[in-house]
Every structure is written in structure tokens, then in C-alpha cells.
Amino acid sequence: MVKTSDQKDLDWIDSVTILTHPIMYMTALFECIVSFIQQVFSFVFVEHWKPFSLLVVFLAAFVKIDGPHEPYRDEILDIGYFIAYWLILGIASSVGLGTGLHTFMLYLGPHIATVTLAANECGYVPEQLPSRWRFKCFEKCKEFDGTPVTFWEIFPEVFLPAFIWGAGTALGELPPYFVARAASMAGNRAEELDEVLGKSEKDRTKWDNWKIYMINFLKKYAFITVLIGASIPNPLFDLAGLTCGHFQIPFTIFFTATFIGKAVNKVSIQVVFFIIIFSKHMSEYVIGALNAISPSYANQMRASLAEQQKALFGG
């Protein structure tokens, strides 16, 4: 088929990348950002300036003016900060087609470990100071009668931040879906998906064939496939989002399955694992095993845990 001049122009545009034409690419990106800001500004301050002005005045008065609403204001702001903190960390973990930060290991995992260690030290989950919304340390332990803390006492205390973090990871999976959906509606394929579907059968590796099998299965059983893929550590989940977007699987099906898988199933598995690993009896078992191999390292680990436990309670 002979291409028209317009199609040839589009082919040339597709070849423009940050590596082949960096100045042109960055200029176009800058213009797109400026255009987007102008559209947002026009929508907010020109087309709908009255409701947005009233909202800004109300929020400013609620935050700045003192009155009987003060205790509720402080609580709402603290809860809002708590939700935003874990939600943003969750989004940062999964957004960007596999380039996200490992915020579970950097933030959520240590938080679960901290609460678990403190609960095992006290025999119960101590109160978080100044509050669980702005946690800095724990209250001092009361007299410990030797009764070990149970798993079900710790789990509810750490599941809420884990759930919010998991909801953030679900939101972070939306860009691949919308990118592929927009490309599909324009008659194209997302670049990452084209790397798989664009190859001829003889050029495909076993790994490519496995991806093709998963794509075909996903097209038939979208909800259950996305749910399972989101419920376990899965480096191919971006491909699920791209596939759902490309074949225009309804957004409600994709996001509902992703949300349940990541915010409920996956974080529950992670929370259970960390609670078990950092339980007192488990750490004592590890130290005992290490002591049989290297007493010096066992003593160092014991001293490190003692320092950590002291820091937990603001000592």
C-alpha cells in the first residue's frame, strides 16, 4: 500500500525521541506542559472561577481562623497528612512503567517492623505518640506480665497504612492503561506492547511466547487475570495494564481488580510476612542460630536490637 504524504509525516514524527532529536523532543515536551497548565488555568480561573474561589475561601478560613472547630481541624489535617503520605509513597512505588521507587522496603516495611518490635517488647501494641497519624515514638511500656502479644493484636495496627499504600500502588498502575488505551483509540500500539505483538512468530523468544499466551488469556478472562497478577509480586504487571488499555477492557474491570489485588491481597501477604519475621521469638531464634556460628556477630545483632528498642520509645 502506498503511503500518503500525511502518513509519511506521521512516520517521521514517530521517529523523534529524546535520543535522536533531544532539542526538538524537549521543546515539544515543554510546549505540551505549558499548554496543559494553560488549560487547567482556564478551566479553574476562567470557566469555573466562582465555585473554586468559594472553595479556596472556605478552606483558608477553616485552616487559619481559630474557633470551636479547632480540635476537629487538627484531627482532619493530621488524618489528611497521614493518608497523603502513604498514598504518595504507594504511587511512587508503581508509577512509571517499572521505574518506581521501592517504597515498601524503604518506608512501609520498616514501619511494620517497628510496630512489631515495640509490641513484642511491651506484650501489647503501645500507643503511638503524639498520635498514630503523626507517629514519632511509642509510650513507655507498662509492666509486662510475660504474656506474648498475638499476631491479631499487631495486624490491625499496621494494616491501615499498608492498605492506603496499596491503594497508591493501584493508582500508580493507571498510566500504562491510559497510554495504551489512547494509542489504541488512535489506531496505534504503545511502544512497550508493540515490542511483543509486533514481532513475527519466528522472531519471538520463549519469553515472548509466554507474554503472548498471557495476553490472550487476559483478553478472555480480564478480571481474574488482573486480580491474580496484582495479588503477587509481578514484574509483568505493567504489561497487563498495557494490554487492558490496548484492547479497551473497561476501566471499572481493570481498576477494581487491580485495587483489590494490590490494596487488599498483596499488602496482606506482605504484612503477615513482616510481622512473622520481626516477631520477638523469631529474632531470638535467628540470634541463637547466629550465636552457634559466630558469637561476636550474634552479640552485635543483640546490641543493635537493644538500641533499636530503646529508640522506639523515645529513649
C-alpha positions in Angstrom: 0.0 0.0 0.0 1.4 3.4 -1.0 1.6 5.8 1.9 0.2 9.3 1.6 2.3 12.4 2.5 0.4 12.8 5.7 1.2 9.2 6.7 4.9 9.8 5.9 4.9 12.9 8.1 3.4 10.8 10.9 6.1 8.1 10.5 8.8 10.9 10.8 7.2 12.2 13.9 7.2 8.7 15.4 11.0 8.6 14.9 11.5 11.6 17.2 12.8 10.5 20.6 14.9 12.1 23.3 18.0 10.3 21.9 17.5 11.0 18.2 16.3 14.6 18.4 16.8 15.8 22.0 16.3 19.5 21.5 13.1 19.0 19.4 11.8 16.5 21.9 12.4 18.7 25.0 10.9 21.7 23.2 7.7 19.7 22.3 7.5 18.4 25.8 7.9 21.9 27.3 5.2 23.2 24.9 2.8 20.3 26.0 3.4 21.1 29.7 2.7 24.8 29.1 -0.4 24.0 27.1 -1.7 21.7 29.8 -1.1 24.4 32.5 -2.9 27.0 30.4 -5.9 24.6 30.0 -6.0 23.9 33.7 -5.7 27.7 34.5 -8.5 28.4 32.0 -10.7 25.7 33.5 -10.2 26.8 37.1 -9.8 30.6 36.9 -11.9 31.5 33.8 -14.7 28.9 33.3 -15.3 28.0 36.9 -13.7 30.7 39.0 -16.7 31.3 41.3 -17.0 27.8 42.8 -13.2 27.4 43.1 -12.9 30.9 44.7 -15.6 29.9 47.3 -13.8 26.6 47.9 -10.4 28.4 48.5 -12.0 30.9 50.8 -13.7 28.2 52.8 -10.5 26.1 53.1 -8.4 29.1 54.1 -11.0 30.1 56.8 -11.2 26.6 58.1 -7.4 26.3 58.4 -6.4 29.8 59.5 -9.3 31.0 61.7 -9.4 29.7 65.2 -12.6 28.7 66.9 -14.6 25.8 68.3 -13.8 23.8 65.2 -10.0 23.8 66.1 -9.8 20.2 67.6 -11.6 18.8 64.5 -9.4 20.8 62.2 -6.2 19.5 63.7 -7.6 15.9 63.5 -8.7 16.3 59.9 -5.3 17.8 58.9 -3.4 15.0 60.7 -5.5 12.3 59.0 -5.2 14.1 55.7 -1.4 14.2 56.1 -1.3 10.5 57.1 -3.4 9.4 54.0 -1.5 11.6 51.6 1.9 10.4 52.9 1.2 6.7 52.4 -0.8 7.2 49.2 2.0 9.2 47.6 4.6 6.6 48.6 2.4 3.9 47.1 2.0 5.8 43.8 5.8 6.4 43.7 6.3 2.7 44.1 4.5 1.6 41.0 4.2 4.6 38.7 6.4 4.9 35.6 6.4 1.5 33.8 8.7 -0.3 36.2 10.8 2.8 37.2 9.1 3.4 40.6 10.8 3.6 43.9 10.9 0.6 46.3 8.9 2.5 48.9 7.8 -0.7 50.7 11.3 -1.6 51.7 12.2 2.0 52.4 9.2 3.1 54.4 6.2 0.7 54.9 8.3 -2.4 55.7 10.4 -0.6 58.4 7.1 0.9 59.9 5.6 -2.6 60.2 8.8 -3.9 61.7 8.9 -1.0 64.1 5.4 -1.6 65.4 6.0 -5.4 65.6 9.2 -5.0 67.6 7.6 -2.5 70.0 4.5 -4.8 70.5 6.8 -7.7 71.3 8.8 -5.6 73.8 5.7 -4.5 75.7 3.4 -7.5 75.3 0.8 -5.3 73.6 0.8 -2.6 70.9 1.8 0.6 72.8 0.2 3.9 72.0 1.9 5.9 69.2 3.0 9.4 70.2 1.9 12.1 69.5 -0.7 10.1 67.6 -0.8 7.3 65.0 -1.3 10.0 62.4 2.0 11.8 63.2 3.9 8.9 64.8 7.3 9.7 66.2 7.7 7.2 69.1 5.8 4.9 71.4 4.7 5.4 75.0 6.7 3.7 77.7 5.8 0.1 78.3 3.6 -0.7 81.2 4.6 -3.7 83.4 5.0 -6.7 81.2 3.4 -9.9 82.7 5.2 -12.2 80.2 2.1 -12.9 78.0 3.3 -12.7 74.4 1.5 -10.4 72.0 -0.6 -12.1 69.4 -0.5 -11.7 65.7 -4.1 -10.4 65.6 -3.2 -7.6 68.0 -0.5 -6.3 65.7 -2.2 -6.8 62.3 -4.9 -4.2 62.7 -2.4 -1.6 63.8 -0.3 -1.8 60.7 -2.9 -2.8 58.1 -4.4 0.8 57.6 -1.1 2.4 56.3 -0.5 -0.8 54.3 -3.9 -0.6 52.7 -3.5 3.1 51.8 0.0 2.4 50.4 -1.5 -0.5 48.4 -4.2 1.8 47.1 -1.5 4.2 45.9 0.3 1.4 44.1 -3.1 0.6 42.3 -3.4 4.3 41.2 0.2 4.1 40.0 -0.7 1.4 37.6 -3.2 3.6 35.7 -0.7 5.5 33.4 0.2 2.4 31.3 -3.5 1.6 31.0 -4.5 5.1 29.7 -1.4 5.4 27.5 -2.2 2.1 25.7 -5.9 3.0 25.5 -5.2 6.4 24.0 -2.8 4.7 21.5 -5.4 2.1 20.6 -8.1 4.7 20.0 -5.7 6.5 17.7 -5.1 3.3 15.8 -1.6 2.6 17.2 0.0 0.5 19.9 2.0 1.5 22.9 5.8 1.0 22.3 6.2 -1.5 25.1 3.3 -3.6 23.8 4.5 -3.3 20.2 7.8 -4.9 21.3 5.8 -8.1 21.9 2.9 -8.0 19.5 5.0 -6.5 16.6 7.4 -9.4 16.3 6.9 -12.2 13.8 6.3 -15.7 15.1 9.8 -16.9 14.1 11.5 -13.9 15.8 9.8 -14.5 19.2 11.7 -16.0 22.1 10.2 -18.4 24.6 9.7 -15.4 26.9 7.9 -13.5 24.1 5.6 -16.6 23.5 4.8 -16.7 27.2 3.9 -13.0 27.1 1.7 -13.6 24.1 0.0 -16.5 25.9 -0.7 -14.3 28.9 -2.1 -11.5 26.7 -4.5 -13.9 25.0 -5.6 -15.3 28.4 -6.0 -11.8 29.7 -8.3 -10.8 26.8 -10.6 -13.7 27.7 -10.5 -13.5 31.5 -9.6 -10.0 32.3 -10.8 -9.6 35.8 -9.4 -12.8 37.3 -6.1 -12.4 35.4 -5.6 -8.9 36.6 -6.6 -9.8 40.1 -4.1 -12.7 40.3 -1.4 -10.6 38.7 -1.9 -7.7 41.2 -2.0 -10.0 44.2 1.6 -11.2 43.9 5.0 -9.6 43.2 4.8 -9.4 39.4 7.3 -7.6 37.1 5.0 -8.2 34.2 2.0 -6.3 35.6 2.7 -3.2 33.5 2.1 -5.5 30.5 -1.3 -6.3 32.0 -2.2 -2.6 32.1 -0.9 -2.0 28.6 -2.9 -5.0 27.3 -6.1 -4.0 29.1 -5.8 -0.5 27.7 -4.9 -1.6 24.2 -7.9 -4.0 23.9 -10.0 -1.4 25.7 -11.0 -3.6 28.7 -13.5 -1.4 30.7 -11.8 0.8 33.2 -14.0 -0.5 36.1 -12.9 -4.1 35.5 -9.2 -3.2 35.3 -9.1 -0.8 38.3 -11.4 -2.9 40.5 -9.3 -6.0 40.0 -6.0 -4.0 40.5 -7.3 -2.3 43.6 -8.4 -5.5 45.3 -5.3 -7.3 44.3 -2.8 -4.7 45.4 -4.6 -2.9 48.3 -6.1 -6.0 50.0 -4.5 -9.2 48.8 -0.9 -8.3 48.2 -0.4 -6.0 51.2 -2.0 -8.5 53.5 0.6 -11.1 52.4 3.4 -8.6 52.9 2.1 -7.5 56.3 1.8 -11.1 57.5 5.3 -11.9 56.3 6.9 -8.9 58.1 5.0 -9.5 61.3 6.2 -13.1 61.4 9.8 -12.2 60.5 10.1 -9.4 63.2 8.3 -11.2 66.0 10.4 -11.5 69.1 10.6 -15.3 69.2 11.7 -15.3 65.6 14.5 -12.7 66.2 15.6 -14.7 69.3 15.7 -17.9 67.1 17.9 -16.0 64.5 20.3 -14.7 67.2 20.5 -18.2 68.7 21.3 -19.7 65.3 23.9 -17.0 64.6 25.5 -17.5 68.0 26.3 -21.1 67.1 28.1 -19.8 64.1 29.7 -16.6 65.2 29.1 -15.4 68.8 30.6 -11.9 68.0 28.1 -11.3 65.3 25.3 -12.6 67.5 26.3 -10.1 70.2 26.4 -7.3 67.7 22.9 -8.1 66.4 21.6 -8.3 70.0 23.1 -4.9 70.8 21.7 -3.4 67.7 18.2 -4.7 68.5 18.6 -3.3 72.0 19.5 0.1 70.6 16.5 0.0 68.3 14.1 -0.9 71.0 15.4 2.0 73.1 14.9 4.4 70.2 11.4 3.1 69.6 10.2 4.5 72.9 12.0 7.8 72.6 14.8 6.8 75.0 
